Amino acid sequence: MTTPQEKAAAARKAAEEAARIAAEAVAAADAAEKEAAEQEAADKAAAEANADAPATAAKAADSKADSGSSDASAPDEVAAQGIAAGYAFEGLALELGTVMVDGKVHPDARVRIPMKTMNRHGLIAGATGTGKTKTVQGIAEQLSAAGVPVVVADIKGDLSGLAQPGQSNDKILTRAQETGDPDWKPSGFPCEFVSLGTEGIGVPIRATITSFGPILLSKVLGLNETQESTLGLIFHWSDQNGFPLLDLKDLRAVIQFLTSPEGKEELKGIGGVSATTAGVILRALVNLEADGGDTFFGEPELDPADLLRVAGGQGVITLFELGAQASRPQMFSTFLMWVLADLFQTLPEIGDMDKPKLVFIFDEAHLLFTGASKAFLQQVEQTVKLIRSKGVGVFFCTQLPTDIPNAVLSQLGARVQHALRAFTPEDQAALSKTVRTYPKTATYDLEKALTSLGIGEAVVTVLSEKGAPTPVAWARMQPPRSLMDTIGDDGIRAKAQQSTLYGKYGQTIDRDSAYEILTEKLAKAAEDAPEPAPSRGRAKAQPIDESMAEKIVNNTAFKNFLRSAATVAGREIGRSIFGTRKR
């Protein structure tokens, strides 16, 4: 028998089911009404389109007669102009090239970088032979023409042509026309050619050991973190005790003194220096000297102000030539990082400007990060992150975006990506990672595009004047106006010797520093040493008294100094004998 409670529950369930069915019926009715309304609107639009078809066809015919283009090109033109709209900036801009869609160039759809955001840094990447160097050349030219000084690491020596006008021909003029530069004409730009140390072909540039610092020096010497820490301890002791570290012989002298019986007491309060670790550092210093590092460290030291010059309204382009440092490219790239860090320390805060105060371009940037310690990477990241407020822009030029650490890559605003190769699984993985870092685009299949780019073409996205990413553009790049070739070693050497910088940096200065101070200290200690007391009792044959010179020479630490000096002198003589000295 059914209870009243069960009857009530059944009635309630029946009511709920009825309500559900009613709700579904109402929803179905609404959907049917919406579909009917949409169909009615579509029919009306189709009727209007059919009514306007003759006028539209006439207008298209007129457009075809005026421009000579076909109806099939209209979607490409619309896409190109849509992309170009994202690059239509109000202020001063650097011209890169023009948009390409489906293999066709659109000369009036320009791709540009706002000068205002050049201090937001950038990346120029691509496989060998895809046009990276010419892109760097074109960017340096336009910055110089706008009165912005440029510093470029010319590792391969391909950019010396910036100093001379280019050569005009039909191919160049055609490319200039289609890439938005119809007024192209050959032009040279003010350049300074500098080299690390005195064995290069440019104006010799040096840095002192003290200003270079233990972190950068450890990168050059290939030291591990423990050895880097020990080197930092040695720098600290030298600074606290007034021993200037200007060149390699100063550092070597300090290390030898601290590990000698005379110097061990000096470091007891701050942990001491392991003889094994000191030996590793000394051997690394000897190897660096053998590669010409002793001609780089010293004085006169580079003044960062000499990189910020303007001549005749054009920014001076300073080209750092690899020269004698070819066997140590990491030394070269690390030195440029020192220059950038020095600029960071000396330049005032200026905030955002209409154009940068200086742009720094690292070619072969992967060398900067190969084998880098955690401390070094942190210093690079911090410098890149903060130096934009000093008005300095930094562009890294390398083969793969993955060559740059993520912490640094995330700081870069402009991307100019030339063709990538995907021959190996590693290459394919790098390609996929690169594609994911670009904004979404409905115009291009980026994975296909990045492997299909022609020479002098690139996939570009930059920051707008408001700091937002621009649309992705497949761009054909403008040709440089200067010589797209090297001017040769003789041409570089001649221009360097004619430079006003040569009188300032041409001659090495070797003033008193740690080496001379410690040598004098040890000599004085030997001179002041008390003579041994005469022995009592039976007379013995007395040894001949040592002369003052013999006392100095027999001093252990002084012997170490002599060995060091002999090593340097012997290496210099060896270079002359074996003909490895630069002429």
C-alpha positions in Angstrom: 0.0 0.0 0.0 1.3 3.4 -1.0 1.9 5.7 1.9 1.0 9.5 1.6 4.7 10.3 1.7 5.4 8.1 -1.3 2.5 9.6 -3.2 3.9 13.1 -2.5 7.4 12.1 -3.6 6.1 10.6 -6.9 4.0 13.7 -7.6 7.0 15.9 -7.0 9.2 13.9 -9.3 6.5 14.0 -12.0 6.3 17.8 -11.6 10.1 18.2 -12.0 10.1 16.0 -15.1 7.4 18.1 -16.6 9.3 21.3 -15.8 12.4 19.9 -17.5 10.5 19.0 -20.6 8.9 22.5 -20.7 12.3 24.1 -20.4 13.7 22.1 -23.2 10.8 23.0 -25.4 11.3 26.7 -24.7 15.0 26.4 -25.5 14.2 24.6 -28.8 11.8 27.3 -29.7 14.4 30.1 -29.0 17.0 28.3 -31.1 14.5 27.9 -34.0 13.7 31.6 -33.9 17.4 32.5 -33.8 18.1 30.3 -36.8 15.2 31.8 -38.7 16.5 35.3 -38.0 20.0 34.5 -39.1 18.7 32.9 -42.3 16.6 36.0 -43.0 19.7 38.2 -42.5 21.8 36.1 -44.7 19.2 36.1 -47.5 18.9 39.9 -47.2 22.8 40.3 -47.4 22.9 38.0 -50.4 20.2 40.0 -52.2 22.1 43.3 -51.5 25.4 41.8 -52.8 23.7 40.6 -56.0 22.2 44.1 -56.5 25.7 45.7 -56.0 27.6 43.1 -58.1 27.7 45.2 -61.3 29.1 48.3 -59.5 31.6 46.1 -57.6 32.8 44.5 -60.8 33.1 47.9 -62.5 35.1 49.2 -59.6 37.4 46.1 -59.7 37.9 46.6 -63.4 38.9 50.2 -62.9 41.3 49.2 -60.2 42.8 46.5 -62.4 43.2 49.0 -65.3 45.0 51.6 -63.0 47.3 49.2 -61.2 47.7 46.3 -63.6 47.1 43.8 -60.8 44.7 40.9 -61.0 41.6 40.2 -58.8 43.4 37.2 -57.4 46.0 39.4 -55.7 43.4 41.4 -53.7 43.5 39.0 -50.7 47.3 39.2 -50.6 47.2 43.0 -50.8 44.6 43.2 -48.0 46.7 40.9 -45.8 49.9 42.9 -46.5 48.3 46.2 -45.8 46.8 44.8 -42.6 50.3 43.7 -41.4 51.8 47.0 -42.5 49.2 48.9 -40.4 50.9 47.5 -37.3 54.2 49.1 -38.4 52.8 52.6 -39.1 54.5 54.5 -36.3 54.2 58.2 -35.7 57.8 59.0 -34.6 61.2 58.3 -36.2 61.6 54.7 -37.3 64.3 52.5 -38.8 63.3 50.9 -42.1 63.8 47.1 -42.4 62.0 46.2 -45.6 58.6 45.4 -47.0 55.9 42.7 -46.5 55.8 39.6 -48.5 52.6 37.4 -48.8 52.5 34.2 -50.8 55.9 35.0 -52.4 54.9 38.5 -53.6 56.6 41.7 -52.4 54.4 44.7 -51.5 56.6 47.8 -51.8 54.1 50.1 -50.0 53.7 47.7 -47.0 56.7 48.7 -44.9 58.2 46.9 -42.0 60.0 49.2 -39.5 61.3 49.5 -35.9 60.5 52.6 -33.9 63.6 54.4 -32.8 61.9 55.0 -29.5 62.0 51.2 -28.7 65.5 50.5 -30.0 66.7 50.5 -26.3 64.3 47.5 -25.7 67.0 45.3 -27.3 66.6 42.7 -30.1 67.7 39.5 -31.7 68.9 38.9 -35.2 69.1 35.2 -35.9 69.4 32.7 -38.8 71.6 30.1 -40.4 74.9 30.9 -42.0 74.5 32.6 -45.4 70.9 33.8 -44.9 71.7 37.6 -44.7 72.2 38.3 -41.0 75.4 40.3 -41.6 73.7 42.5 -44.2 70.8 43.1 -41.8 73.3 44.2 -39.1 75.0 46.5 -41.7 71.7 48.1 -42.7 70.7 48.7 -39.1 74.0 50.2 -38.3 73.8 52.5 -41.3 70.4 53.9 -40.4 71.3 54.4 -36.8 74.4 56.3 -37.8 72.4 58.4 -40.2 70.0 59.3 -37.4 73.0 60.5 -35.2 73.1 57.3 -33.0 76.6 55.9 -32.3 76.9 52.1 -32.8 79.3 49.5 -31.4 79.6 46.3 -33.5 81.5 43.1 -32.8 82.9 42.5 -36.3 84.1 38.9 -35.6 84.3 37.8 -39.2 85.6 41.1 -40.5 82.6 41.4 -42.9 81.4 44.9 -41.8 84.5 47.0 -42.6 82.7 48.0 -45.8 80.5 50.4 -43.7 83.3 52.9 -44.1 83.0 53.1 -47.9 80.1 53.7 -50.3 78.5 50.6 -51.9 78.4 49.8 -55.6 75.3 50.5 -57.6 73.9 48.0 -60.1 70.5 47.0 -61.5 70.0 44.2 -59.0 70.6 46.5 -56.0 68.4 49.2 -57.4 65.6 46.8 -58.1 65.7 45.4 -54.6 65.8 48.9 -53.1 62.7 49.8 -55.1 60.7 46.8 -54.0 61.8 47.1 -50.4 60.7 50.7 -49.9 63.9 52.6 -50.6 63.4 54.2 -54.0 66.0 56.9 -53.2 68.8 54.4 -52.6 72.3 55.7 -53.4 75.8 54.6 -52.3 77.0 56.1 -49.0 79.8 55.5 -46.5 79.6 56.2 -42.8 82.1 57.4 -40.1 83.8 54.3 -38.7 86.5 53.6 -36.1 88.4 50.3 -36.3 89.7 49.0 -33.0 91.3 45.7 -31.9 91.9 44.0 -28.6 95.5 44.5 -27.6 98.5 45.7 -29.6 98.8 42.8 -32.0 95.6 43.7 -34.0 95.2 45.8 -37.1 93.0 48.4 -35.5 93.5 51.0 -32.8 94.7 49.0 -29.7 92.1 48.8 -27.0 93.0 47.7 -23.4 91.4 47.1 -20.0 93.0 46.8 -16.7 92.8 43.6 -14.7 91.1 45.4 -11.8 88.3 46.9 -13.9 87.8 43.7 -15.8 87.0 42.0 -12.5 87.2 38.3 -11.4 83.9 37.1 -12.9 84.7 38.2 -16.5 88.3 37.1 -16.1 87.2 33.7 -14.9 85.1 33.3 -18.0 88.1 34.1 -20.2 90.4 31.7 -18.2 87.8 28.9 -18.2 87.8 28.6 -14.4 85.2 26.7 -12.4 83.1 28.2 -9.6 85.7 27.3 -6.8 88.5 28.8 -8.8 86.4 31.9 -9.6 85.8 32.3 -5.9 89.5 32.1 -5.1 90.2 34.7 -7.8 87.7 37.0 -6.3 89.5 36.6 -3.0 92.8 37.6 -4.6 91.2 40.7 -6.2 89.7 41.6 -2.8 93.1 41.3 -1.0 94.8 43.4 -3.7 92.3 46.1 -3.5 92.3 46.3 0.3 96.1 46.4 0.5 96.7 49.0 -2.3 98.2 46.7 -5.0 96.8 47.9 -8.4 96.2 45.1 -10.8 96.8 46.6 -14.2 98.2 43.8 -16.3 98.7 40.1 -16.2 102.2 40.3 -14.5 100.6 42.2 -11.6 98.0 39.4 -11.0 100.6 36.7 -11.4 102.9 38.5 -8.9 100.2 38.8 -6.3 99.2 35.1 -6.6 102.9 34.0 -6.3 103.4 36.3 -3.3 100.3 35.1 -1.5 101.3 31.4 -1.9 104.9 32.0 -0.9 106.1 31.8 2.7 106.3 35.6 2.9 102.7 36.0 1.9 100.8 33.2 3.4 100.2 35.1 6.7 98.4 37.8 4.7 95.5 35.7 3.9 94.9 33.8 7.1 92.2 36.1 8.1 90.1 35.7 4.9 90.5 32.0 4.2 93.8 31.5 2.4 94.5 30.4 -1.1 95.0 26.7 -1.9 98.3 26.1 -3.6 96.6 23.7 -6.1 93.9 26.3 -7.0 96.5 29.0 -7.3 98.5 26.7 -9.6 95.5 26.2 -11.9 95.0 30.0 -12.1 98.7 30.6 -12.8 98.7 28.0 -15.6 95.5 29.6 -17.1 97.3 33.0 -17.0 100.3 31.6 -18.8 98.0 30.1 -21.6 96.3 33.5 -21.9 99.6 35.2 -22.3 100.7 32.7 -25.0 97.6 33.7 -26.9 98.4 37.4 -26.7 96.3 38.3 -23.7 99.2 40.2 -22.1 98.9 42.8 -24.9 95.3 43.4 -24.1 95.4 43.9 -20.3 97.1 47.2 -19.3 96.9 50.9 -19.9 95.7 53.3 -21.4 92.3 51.8 -20.7 89.3 52.4 -23.0 87.3 55.4 -22.1 83.6 54.6 -22.7 83.0 58.2 -23.9 85.0 57.4 -27.0 82.2 55.0 -28.1 79.5 57.8 -27.9 80.8 60.2 -30.5 79.0 61.9 -33.3 80.8 63.3 -36.4 79.1 65.6 -38.8 75.7 64.8 -37.4 76.2 61.0 -38.0 76.8 58.5 -35.2 80.3 57.0 -35.2 80.3 53.2 -35.8 83.0 51.5 -33.7 84.0 48.2 -35.2 85.8 45.8 -32.9 88.0 43.6 -35.1 88.8 40.1 -33.9 92.4 40.2 -35.3 94.9 38.4 -33.1 92.2 37.1 -30.8 91.0 34.6 -33.4 92.2 31.7 -31.3 90.2 33.1 -28.3 86.8 34.3 -29.6 85.4 33.9 -26.1 87.9 36.5 -24.9 86.7 38.8 -27.6 83.0 38.5 -26.7 83.7 38.6 -23.0 85.6 41.9 -23.5 82.6 43.4 -25.3 80.5 42.4 -22.3 83.0 44.3 -20.1 82.5 47.4 -22.3 78.8 47.1 -21.9 79.1 46.6 -18.2 81.4 49.6 -18.0 78.9 51.7 -19.9 76.2 50.6 -17.4 78.4 51.8 -14.5 79.3 55.2 -16.0 76.2 56.4 -18.0 73.5 58.3 -16.2 69.8 57.3 -16.0 67.9 59.1 -18.8 64.7 57.0 -19.2 62.9 56.7 -22.5 64.1 58.9 -25.4 63.0 59.5 -29.0 66.1 57.6 -30.1 68.8 55.6 -28.2 72.0 57.1 -27.0 74.0 54.0 -28.2 73.2 50.7 -29.8 75.5 47.7 -29.1 75.5 44.7 -31.5 77.0 41.3 -30.5 77.8 39.2 -33.5 78.3 35.5 -32.9 76.6 36.0 -29.5 76.6 32.3 -28.7 80.3 32.7 -27.8 79.3 35.0 -25.0 77.3 32.3 -23.2 79.3 29.1 -24.0 80.7 27.7 -20.8 79.5 30.7 -18.8 79.2 30.4 -15.0 76.0 31.1 -13.1 77.5 34.4 -11.8 78.4 35.5 -15.3 75.0 34.8 -16.7 73.4 36.7 -13.8 75.6 39.7 -14.6 74.7 39.6 -18.3 71.0 39.3 -17.5 71.1 42.2 -15.0 73.1 44.4 -17.4 70.7 43.8 -20.3 67.7 44.3 -18.1 68.8 47.6 -16.6 70.9 49.3 -19.3 67.9 50.3 -21.4 67.2 53.0 -18.8 70.6 54.5 -19.7 69.5 54.8 -23.3 71.5 51.8 -24.6 70.1 49.2 -26.9 71.6 45.7 -27.2 71.1 43.4 -30.2 72.3 39.8 -30.2 73.2 38.2 -33.5 73.5 34.4 -33.6 72.3 31.3 -35.6 69.6 30.0 -33.2 67.4 31.8 -30.7 68.1 29.0 -28.4 71.8 30.1 -28.3 70.6 32.9 -25.9 69.6 32.0 -22.4 65.8 32.3 -21.7 66.4 35.0 -19.0 68.2 37.2 -21.6 65.9 36.3 -24.5 62.8 37.4 -22.5 64.3 40.9 -22.4 64.5 41.3 -26.2 61.8 43.4 -27.9 62.6 43.1 -31.6 63.0 39.8 -33.5 64.5 39.6 -37.0 64.6 35.9 -37.8 66.3 34.8 -41.0 66.0 31.2 -42.4 66.5 28.3 -40.1 67.7 24.8 -41.1 66.0 21.7 -39.7 68.3 18.9 -40.9 68.5 17.1 -37.5 66.1 16.3 -34.6 67.8 19.0 -32.6 67.3 21.5 -35.3 63.6 20.5 -35.6 63.2 21.0 -31.8 64.8 24.4 -32.0 62.5 25.3 -34.9 59.4 24.3 -33.0 60.5 26.3 -29.9 61.1 29.4 -32.1 57.7 29.2 -33.7 56.0 29.1 -30.2 57.7 32.4 -29.2 56.0 34.4 -32.0 52.6 36.1 -31.8 49.8 34.2 -33.5 49.3 34.8 -37.2 46.7 33.7 -39.7 48.7 34.9 -42.7 51.7 32.5 -42.4 52.5 29.0 -41.5 55.5 30.0 -39.4 57.1 26.6 -39.2 57.1 26.4 -43.0 58.0 30.0 -43.5 61.1 29.9 -41.3 62.6 27.1 -43.4 61.5 28.7 -46.7 62.9 32.2 -46.3 65.2 33.3 -49.1 68.5 35.1 -48.7 67.8 38.6 -47.4 64.3 37.7 -46.1 63.3 37.5 -42.5 60.3 36.9 -40.2 60.0 40.1 -38.1 58.1 41.3 -35.1 59.0 44.3 -33.0 57.6 46.4 -30.2 55.4 49.3 -31.2 55.7 52.8 -29.7 53.2 51.7 -27.1 55.2 48.6 -26.2 52.9 46.1 -27.8 54.2 43.4 -30.3 53.6 44.1 -33.9 52.0 41.6 -36.3 54.3 38.9 -37.7 55.7 40.0 -41.0 57.6 38.0 -43.7 59.8 40.8 -44.9 62.2 41.3 -47.7 65.1 43.3 -46.2 66.5 46.6 -47.7 70.0 46.5 -49.2 72.8 48.4 -47.3 74.1 51.6 -48.9 77.7 51.0 -47.9 80.1 48.5 -49.4 78.9 44.9 -49.0 82.4 43.6 -48.7 85.5 44.0 -46.6 88.0 46.8 -47.3 90.9 44.4 -46.4 93.5 44.5 -43.6 95.6 47.2 -45.2 92.5 49.4 -45.6 91.6 48.9 -41.9 95.1 49.5 -40.7 95.4 52.7 -42.7 92.1 54.1 -41.3 93.0 53.1 -37.8 96.4 54.9 -37.9 94.7 58.0 -39.3 92.2 58.0 -36.4 92.4 60.5 -33.6 92.1 57.6 -31.2 95.4 56.2 -32.3 97.3 59.1 -30.5 95.4 58.3 -27.4 95.6 54.5 -27.3 98.5 53.7 -29.7 101.3 53.5 -27.1 101.2 51.2 -24.0 101.8 52.8 -20.6 103.4 50.6 -17.9 103.3 52.5 -14.6 104.1 51.2 -11.2 101.6 48.7 -10.0 101.4 45.5 -8.0 104.4 43.8 -9.7 106.7 46.8 -9.1 105.4 47.4 -5.6 105.8 43.8 -4.5 109.3 43.5 -6.1 110.4 46.6 -4.2 108.9 45.3 -0.9 110.7 42.0 -1.2 114.0 43.7 -2.1 113.7 46.0 0.9 112.8 43.1 3.2 115.9 41.2 2.0 118.0 44.3 2.6 116.8 44.8 6.1 117.2 41.2 7.2 119.6 40.8 10.2 122.9 39.1 9.7 123.3 35.8 11.6 125.1 36.0 15.0 128.6 34.6 15.1 128.9 31.2 16.8 130.9 30.7 20.0 133.6 28.2 20.7 136.0 26.6 18.3 136.7 28.8 15.4 135.3 27.6 12.2 135.9 28.6 8.6 133.6 31.6 8.1 131.5 31.5 4.9 131.9 34.4 2.6 129.2 37.1 3.4 126.4 37.3 0.8 126.3 40.6 -1.0 123.1 42.6 -1.0 122.4 41.5 -4.6 122.8 37.8 -3.6 120.4 38.2 -0.7 117.7 39.7 -3.0 118.3 37.0 -5.6 118.2 34.2 -3.1 114.9 35.3 -1.7 112.2 32.7 -2.6 109.5 35.1 -3.7 111.9 37.2 -5.7 113.0 34.0 -7.6 109.4 33.5 -8.5 109.3 37.0 -9.9 112.4 36.4 -12.0 110.9 33.2 -13.4 107.8 35.1 -14.4 109.8 37.8 -16.1 111.8 35.2 -17.9 108.7 33.4 -19.1 107.3 36.7 -20.6 110.7 37.6 -22.2 111.2 34.0 -23.5 107.8 34.0 -25.1 108.4 37.3 -26.8 111.8 36.1 -28.1 110.2 32.9 -29.3 107.6 34.8 -31.2 110.3 36.7 -33.0 112.2 33.5 -33.8 109.2 31.5 -35.1 107.7 34.4 -37.0 104.4 34.4 -35.2 104.5 38.1 -34.2 102.1 40.3 -36.1 103.9 42.6 -38.5 
